[in-house]
Amino acid sequence: MWLQRPDRYSAVALPVAKEPMSSAQASILIVDDDPTLVQLMAQMLSELGTLRFARSGEAALSQARRNKPDLILMDAEMPGMSGFDACLALKADFELADVPVLFVTSHHALEMEIRGFEMGAADFIHKPVSEPILRARVSTHLKLKRANDELRRLAGTDALTQLPNRRSLDGALATEWARAQREAQPLCALLIDVDRFKLFNDRYGHPAGDACLRGVAAALAGVMRRPADFVARYGGEEFAALLPNTDLEGACLIAGRLVDAVRQLAIPHEDGVVDGVVTVSVGVALGQGSDAFTAETLMQRADEALYRAKREGRSQYCSHSDSPQPPAAQLDGAAT
């Protein structure tokens, strides 16, 4: 069913992946059960970034999940969860797998280093810690992390709109769905499609079509005001958005704002459905942390809601309903 716009938006901001850091902004997590060594390394590294600390492998995982670091210095042997086990857990976590882990250890055995590298370690620093060596290796790995972050950003960016691309969306969906399941929080997905875009391209030409998509992308991004809100180009004239920790009412409010923001661009479209301007249709779907279905099902439900918005007149949003729906109308290129 089509939903009237609600007057409230329930949402709590969540952390998201950062832009490539500068050295002053770099976040370094120091993990060691020896407070004297922690204090010593902190003094050595104080100018290289923001420092955080943990006394155990378990605490390191918790700290990293709350505030994703750019680099971790980890004692290999600690009571409880060892540094090696903590490293394995970090590398198994989709959100944290790219964080370099440098082991700080008093052991010099080759077998231990090989074991660490097999678990995903980036480097080893031996105790007693030498300040020049520590600073040089941390600086080197921060530079590598910065370069890799930039490469990932470029690989995950749509060249036309400068929004994240489908690859980035797939990664964000996996991350946010896992978070929703872990924290028993809602996650809403939105699919947004430019109405009758093929007719727009046919009438105005592909350069105008590209300019239209850039304008729509900017309008959509302008509505997404929380750091955790994510909007991407899904493909062609279709976009997608993820709203973590957002209920259906809040997602529908945002969907209405997306529709309004694009309409207010007033991009001429003589074959459009409202006032001769470019419009979008939006499908909204909700996933709860307790749901047994998959992230792919969430996107499928958003797609079903989008097609219902198309059938019912376009330039509006619809939310997914579990009630049976009639088969989607055959929407050819001229009708979408």
C-alpha positions in Angstrom: 0.0 0.0 0.0 1.0 3.6 -0.6 2.0 5.3 2.7 1.3 8.9 3.7 4.4 10.7 4.8 4.9 10.5 8.6 5.9 13.5 10.6 8.8 11.9 12.4 12.1 10.1 11.6 13.4 7.6 14.1 17.2 7.2 13.6 20.4 7.0 15.5 23.7 7.8 13.7 26.2 5.0 13.2 29.9 5.1 12.3 30.9 4.5 8.7 34.1 4.1 6.7 36.2 7.2 6.7 37.7 9.2 3.9 41.5 8.5 3.5 43.2 9.9 6.6 45.9 12.4 6.9 48.8 11.6 9.3 47.3 14.0 11.9 43.9 12.3 11.7 45.2 8.7 11.8 43.8 6.5 14.5 46.2 4.0 16.2 45.1 1.3 18.6 47.8 0.1 21.0 47.0 -3.3 22.5 49.2 -4.7 25.4 48.6 -6.0 28.9 51.7 -4.1 30.1 50.7 -0.6 31.0 54.3 0.6 31.1 55.0 -0.4 27.5 51.7 1.1 26.4 52.7 4.4 28.0 56.1 4.2 26.4 54.8 3.5 22.9 52.2 6.3 23.3 54.9 8.8 24.0 56.9 7.6 20.9 53.8 7.8 18.6 52.1 10.9 20.1 52.7 13.0 16.9 51.5 10.4 14.4 47.8 10.4 15.2 45.0 9.8 17.7 46.0 7.0 20.1 43.6 4.6 21.7 44.4 1.7 24.1 43.2 -1.8 25.0 44.6 -4.3 27.6 43.4 -7.5 26.0 42.4 -9.1 22.7 38.8 -9.0 23.7 39.0 -5.3 24.5 40.8 -4.7 21.3 38.0 -6.2 19.2 35.4 -4.2 21.1 37.3 -1.0 20.8 38.0 -1.5 17.1 34.3 -2.2 16.4 33.3 1.0 18.2 36.0 3.2 16.6 37.6 1.7 13.5 41.4 2.4 13.7 43.8 2.9 10.8 46.4 0.7 12.4 46.7 -1.7 15.3 49.9 -2.4 17.4 49.2 -5.7 19.1 51.1 -7.7 21.7 51.3 -11.3 20.4 50.9 -12.9 23.9 48.3 -11.7 26.3 46.1 -13.4 29.0 42.8 -14.7 27.6 42.5 -14.0 23.9 46.0 -13.9 22.4 47.1 -11.3 19.9 47.1 -14.0 17.2 43.5 -15.0 18.0 42.5 -11.3 18.0 44.2 -10.8 14.6 42.3 -13.8 13.2 39.0 -12.3 14.5 39.8 -8.9 13.0 40.6 -10.4 9.6 37.3 -12.3 9.6 35.4 -9.1 10.3 34.3 -7.5 7.0 34.5 -4.0 8.5 38.0 -4.4 10.0 39.8 -6.8 7.6 41.7 -4.0 5.9 43.2 -2.6 9.2 46.9 -3.4 9.3 48.0 -5.3 12.4 51.6 -4.9 13.6 52.6 -7.4 16.2 54.9 -6.2 19.0 56.6 -9.2 20.6 59.7 -10.3 22.5 59.9 -13.5 20.5 62.3 -13.6 17.6 61.5 -17.1 16.3 61.0 -17.3 12.6 58.1 -19.8 13.1 56.2 -17.2 15.1 56.6 -14.6 12.5 55.5 -17.0 9.7 52.4 -17.9 11.8 51.6 -14.2 12.3 51.9 -13.4 8.6 49.7 -16.4 7.8 47.0 -14.9 10.1 47.2 -11.6 8.2 49.8 -9.6 10.2 51.3 -6.7 8.3 54.6 -6.5 10.2 56.5 -7.4 13.4 58.2 -5.1 15.8 60.5 -6.7 18.4 60.8 -5.8 22.1 62.6 -3.9 23.6 60.9 -1.3 21.3 63.2 1.0 19.5 61.7 4.4 19.0 63.2 5.1 15.5 62.1 1.6 14.3 58.6 1.9 15.8 58.0 5.4 14.3 59.4 4.4 10.9 57.3 1.2 10.6 54.1 2.8 11.9 54.6 5.8 9.5 55.2 3.4 6.5 52.1 1.3 7.2 50.0 4.4 7.7 51.1 5.7 4.3 50.3 2.3 2.7 46.9 2.3 4.4 46.2 5.8 3.1 47.2 4.8 -0.4 45.1 1.6 -0.3 42.1 3.6 1.1 42.3 6.0 -1.9 42.5 3.1 -4.3 39.5 1.5 -2.7 37.6 4.8 -2.9 38.4 5.2 -6.6 37.4 1.6 -7.3 34.2 2.1 -5.5 33.1 5.4 -7.0 30.8 5.8 -10.0 32.7 7.9 -12.6 29.6 9.8 -13.8 27.8 10.8 -10.6 30.7 10.5 -8.1 28.4 8.5 -5.8 29.5 5.1 -4.5 29.0 2.4 -7.2 27.3 -1.0 -7.1 30.5 -2.6 -5.8 30.5 -0.2 -2.8 26.8 -0.8 -2.3 27.2 -4.5 -2.1 29.9 -4.1 0.5 27.9 -1.6 2.5 24.8 -3.8 2.4 26.9 -6.8 3.7 28.3 -4.6 6.5 25.0 -3.0 7.6 23.1 -6.2 7.4 25.6 -8.0 9.6 25.5 -5.0 12.0 21.7 -5.1 12.1 21.7 -8.8 12.8 24.4 -8.4 15.5 22.8 -5.5 17.3 19.1 -6.5 16.6 18.5 -3.1 14.9 16.4 -2.3 11.8 17.8 -1.6 8.4 15.8 0.0 5.6 16.7 -0.2 1.9 15.4 2.2 -0.8 15.5 1.7 -4.6 15.1 4.9 -6.6 14.5 5.0 -10.3 14.3 8.0 -12.6 10.8 8.0 -14.3 10.7 7.5 -18.1 14.4 8.1 -18.4 14.6 6.3 -21.8 12.2 8.9 -23.2 14.3 11.7 -21.7 17.5 10.4 -23.4 15.6 9.9 -26.7 14.3 13.5 -26.7 17.2 15.4 -25.2 20.2 13.3 -26.0 22.7 11.3 -23.9 24.8 14.3 -22.8 21.7 15.8 -21.3 20.9 12.4 -19.8 24.3 12.3 -18.1 23.7 15.8 -16.8 20.3 14.7 -15.5 21.8 11.8 -13.6 24.4 14.0 -12.1 21.8 16.4 -10.9 19.6 13.6 -9.5 22.6 12.1 -7.7 23.4 15.4 -6.1 19.8 15.9 -5.0 19.7 12.4 -3.4 23.0 12.8 -1.6 21.8 16.1 -0.2 18.9 14.4 1.5 21.2 11.9 3.2 22.4 13.9 6.2 23.5 11.3 8.7 27.0 9.9 8.4 25.6 6.4 8.3 23.1 7.0 5.5 24.4 5.6 2.3 23.3 6.3 -1.3 24.8 4.8 -4.4 24.3 4.5 -8.1 22.7 1.0 -8.6 23.0 1.0 -12.4 21.7 2.9 -15.3 19.1 5.4 -14.1 18.6 3.5 -10.8 20.0 4.4 -7.4 19.9 2.7 -4.0 20.0 3.9 -0.4 20.6 2.2 2.9 19.3 3.7 6.2 20.8 1.9 9.2 18.9 1.8 12.5 15.9 3.4 10.9 12.3 2.3 11.2 9.8 2.1 8.3 8.2 5.4 9.2 11.5 7.2 9.2 12.5 5.5 5.9 9.3 6.6 4.3 9.9 10.2 5.4 13.3 10.1 3.7 11.7 8.5 0.6 9.3 11.4 0.4 12.1 13.9 0.7 14.0 12.2 -2.1 10.9 12.4 -4.4 10.5 16.1 -3.5 14.2 16.9 -3.9 14.4 15.6 -7.5 11.1 17.2 -8.5 12.4 20.6 -7.2 15.4 20.4 -9.5 12.8 21.3 -12.2 14.8 19.5 -15.0 12.6 19.8 -18.0 11.1 16.5 -19.2 8.2 16.9 -21.7 7.5 13.2 -21.5 7.5 13.2 -17.7 4.6 12.4 -15.4 4.4 15.6 -13.3 4.5 19.2 -14.5 6.9 18.4 -17.3 9.9 17.8 -15.1 12.1 14.9 -14.1 10.8 12.8 -11.3 11.7 9.6 -9.4 9.9 6.6 -7.9 11.1 5.0 -4.7 10.6 1.6 -3.2 11.1 1.1 0.5 11.7 -2.1 2.4 12.5 -2.8 6.1 14.7 -5.6 7.5 14.8 -6.2 11.3 17.8 -7.6 13.1 15.7 -10.7 14.1 14.5 -11.4 10.5 15.6 -14.8 9.1 15.7 -13.6 5.5 18.9 -12.3 3.7 20.1 -9.0 2.6 19.4 -10.0 -0.9 15.7 -10.5 0.1 15.7 -7.0 1.5 16.8 -5.5 -1.8 14.2 -7.7 -3.6 11.5 -6.4 -1.4 12.6 -2.8 -2.1 12.5 -3.6 -5.9 8.9 -5.0 -5.6 7.9 -1.8 -3.8 9.5 0.3 -6.5 7.6 -1.5 -9.3 4.4 -0.9 -7.3 5.2 2.9 -7.1 5.6 2.8 -10.9 2.3 1.0 -11.5 0.5 3.4 -9.3 1.5 6.5 -11.1 5.3 7.2 -10.5 6.8 10.3 -8.7 6.0 8.7 -5.3 7.2 6.1 -2.9 5.7 2.8 -1.9 6.7 0.5 1.0 6.9 -3.3 0.7 4.0 -5.3 1.9 4.0 -9.0 2.7 0.5 -9.3 1.2 0.3 -10.9 -2.2 0.7 -8.5 -5.1 -0.6 -8.8 -8.7 2.1 -9.5 -11.3 4.1 -6.4 -12.1 2.9 -4.6 -15.2 5.1 -5.0 -18.2 7.2 -1.8 -18.0 9.1 -1.3 -21.3 11.9 1.2 -21.7 9.5 3.9 -22.7 7.4 3.4 -19.5 9.9 3.2 -16.8 
